[in-house]
Amino acid sequence: MKNRGVLSAYFVIGCIPVLLWFWHWPLQYLVNGNKALGDFLRYVPVLVLAGAGVMGFKLNQTRVLLSSFICLALYFILHQSFSLFAPGNLAAVQDVLFISVPLIFSLTVGGHESPLMDRRFVRRLLLAGLPLLVLGGSVALFPSSFQEIVRWAPGGWNRPFGIPWISVGTIALYGISVWLSHDRRIRWYVFALGLALIPIMVAIRELTGPNGAALKGIPEAHITTAFLAVSIILFHAVFSMYWHRVYLDDLTGVPNRRALEEELQNVGGNYALAMIDIDHFKEYNDRFGHEEGDNVLRMVASHLENELASRVYRYGGEEFCALWRRNSIDGAFSVMEKARISLEKRVFHVRAPRNEGGSTPPDSALGVAVGVTISAGVAVPVSGKDEPEKVLRRADEALYEAKRTGRNCTVIAG
């Protein structure tokens, strides 16, 4: 649900340049009313997109680096188009960009990750430039054939928002590449880049838009605001990738131990901690394989997040930690027991591994219904002077007491 909210925010930001197409008095203000602000904003997308590319490089994601700098190059081309190209050629330049940009993005973010100094990256770079090269060459060598292609429309319909119908097809192709993407490390960024196509297409449309004929300077200001939206979307997406890399457990999707340690530095007042361990996890792992063990970890993490009404962290191995702010020992114990009992009633079916390299359970185990249980220890500060590390240690001692007394139970720290 949270991810949907962020993607919705990206969509809203991407649609702001669309509104400015019809309601452009803010652009008039930037051009005539406050030129200094307009000149400053013109350089913001350069800094933000360059920052997003550098962050992508730091995350070892050269696809993010490349796509960010492609956006930078596109920003430069659009701003300089009115001086680089004759007015009569702007329509052809616009159509080439409409069609090629979604294809360029598809070729940039598709496939597997490759190091910067690697021939696979060079191959990706050459492939990304291929649509622009082919379409630009078609305009120069076969202008009439190119015009026939861009003028094609199903049923004689008009262009949607001035975009060629073949460009609608290339945008759909990017959407298909997003749908087929299985690389979880970059999938979030790929979604964001797809939504960034909205303001990018608006900026390309400005090359021959009505605002250019009506008011001097408006097209450049509109391109700037469109790429402000692009830079905000992409920078936030890369920052989210960085945050996930640092603070989220890659396997279960819940915050990791580093996130817990930083959270405990700021916790105070009435709070409760629970240390949670999956019962007999090693035996399950040895019997059914490590991939099924991973599935159990994911299932338990999701169950705890849904049931505990608290922040759940993966502490390490098969151990989790839950933190309740402003809660009593009785309240935390009651919620923890409810989650433990509801998990005990769930049934987990052993499945075949999703990946060829996964450890395969015995054929006799496939489809077997298995119960998963947990043990937990709950603790709260005894006094206002108790350090969170001390409370965590007491919760851990209570967990081991639960395991010594038979498992599948919750123990309050004495």
Secondary structure, DSSP 8 states (H G I E B T S, - for coil): -HHHHHHHHHHHHHHHHHHHHH--HHHHIIIII-HHHHHHHHHHHHHHHHHHHHHHHHTT-HHHHHHHHHHHHHHHHHHHHHHHS-GGGHHHHHHHHHHHHHHHHHHHHSS----SSSHHHHHHHHHHHHHHHHHHHHHHH-HHHHHHHHH--GGG---GGG--HHHHHHHHHHHHHHHH---HHHHHHHHHHHHHHHHHHHHHHGGG-HHHHHSTTHHHHHHHHHHHHHHHHHHHHHHHHHHHHHHB-TTT-SB-HHHHHHHHTT--SSEEEEEEEETTHHHHHHHH-HHHHHHHHHHHHHHHHHHHSSEEEEEETTEEEEEEES--HHHHHHHHHHHHHHHHT--EE----SSTTS----GGGTT-EE---EEEEEE--SSTT--HHHHHHHHHHHHHHHHHTTSSSEEE--
